[in-house]
Amino acid sequence: MQAQTNRRHYGDEYYDRRRLYSLGVQAELLRSLNAHSVLEIGPGLGVFAAMFRQMSGARLVTLDIDASLRPQVIGSVLHLPFADGSFGAPAGFQMLEHLPFECLAPALR
């Protein structure tokens, strides 16, 4: 699968007030799960990861198919390169809409 976006997608308009508020709510919700580790799929420019790492003591690993976004692990949500149970919680905020429709159900599995 090829990347559905590129770094230009995250221009000045992308991180507006509403999106930043949404990221804060997502981080707060994820922190409330008290997961020992989190896999963030589709980290964009890393804003959520930076925020969550400040809010939580959980280990956070980022994964994306686009190496130019500098995820910790390059891979696809459709073929995760981790054993089952490797993470306490997944986080796929702001990424499902970039998948082709036929990939949605497999990605959620």
C-alpha positions in Angstrom: 0.0 0.0 0.0 1.3 3.5 -0.9 1.1 6.5 1.4 -2.3 8.3 1.1 -0.9 11.7 2.1 2.5 13.4 2.3 4.2 16.0 4.4 2.4 18.8 2.5 -0.9 17.5 3.9 0.2 18.9 7.3 0.4 22.5 6.2 -0.4 25.6 8.3 -4.2 25.0 8.1 -4.0 21.4 9.3 -3.2 22.1 12.9 -5.9 24.6 13.5 -7.5 25.2 16.9 -10.2 22.6 16.5 -7.7 19.9 15.5 -5.4 20.7 18.4 -8.4 20.6 20.8 -9.4 17.2 19.3 -5.8 15.9 19.8 -5.9 16.9 23.4 -9.3 15.1 23.9 -7.9 12.0 22.2 -4.8 12.1 24.4 -6.9 12.5 27.6 -9.1 9.6 26.6 -6.2 7.3 25.8 -4.5 8.2 29.0 -7.6 7.3 30.9 -7.2 3.7 29.7 -4.0 3.3 31.8 -2.4 1.2 29.0 1.2 0.3 29.6 2.0 0.9 26.0 0.3 2.5 23.0 0.7 2.0 19.2 -0.1 5.2 17.3 -0.9 4.4 13.7 -0.5 7.3 11.3 1.3 9.8 13.5 1.5 12.7 11.0 4.1 15.1 12.1 4.2 13.7 15.7 2.1 16.3 17.5 -0.1 13.7 19.2 2.9 11.6 20.2 4.6 14.6 21.7 1.5 15.6 23.7 0.8 12.1 24.9 4.3 11.4 26.0 4.1 14.5 28.2 0.8 13.5 29.7 1.4 9.8 30.2 4.0 7.4 31.4 3.0 4.8 28.8 5.5 3.7 26.1 4.3 5.1 22.8 5.4 3.6 19.4 4.5 5.3 16.1 3.9 3.4 12.9 3.3 4.7 9.4 3.9 3.4 5.8 5.4 6.8 4.9 9.0 6.9 5.9 9.2 10.7 5.3 7.0 11.2 8.4 9.7 9.5 10.4 7.7 7.0 12.4 9.5 4.7 14.7 8.3 1.7 12.7 7.6 1.7 9.0 4.7 -0.6 8.3 1.1 -0.9 7.4 -2.0 -1.0 9.6 -3.1 -4.0 7.4 0.0 -6.0 8.3 1.2 -4.9 11.7 4.8 -6.1 12.4 4.1 -6.9 16.1 2.9 -9.9 18.0 -0.7 -9.9 19.3 -0.8 -8.3 22.7 2.4 -6.2 22.2 0.5 -3.0 23.1 -2.1 -2.2 25.7 -4.0 0.1 23.3 -4.0 1.2 19.7 -4.5 4.7 18.5 -5.5 5.5 14.9 -6.7 9.0 15.1 -7.0 11.0 11.9 -5.9 8.1 9.7 -8.8 5.9 8.8 -10.2 8.4 6.3 -7.1 8.0 4.3 -7.6 4.3 3.6 -9.4 2.9 0.6 -12.9 1.9 1.7 -12.2 -1.8 1.2 -9.3 -1.6 3.7 -11.4 -0.2 6.5 -12.7 -3.4 8.0 -9.3 -5.2 7.8 -7.6 -2.2 9.3 -10.0 -2.2 12.3 -9.3 -5.9 12.8 
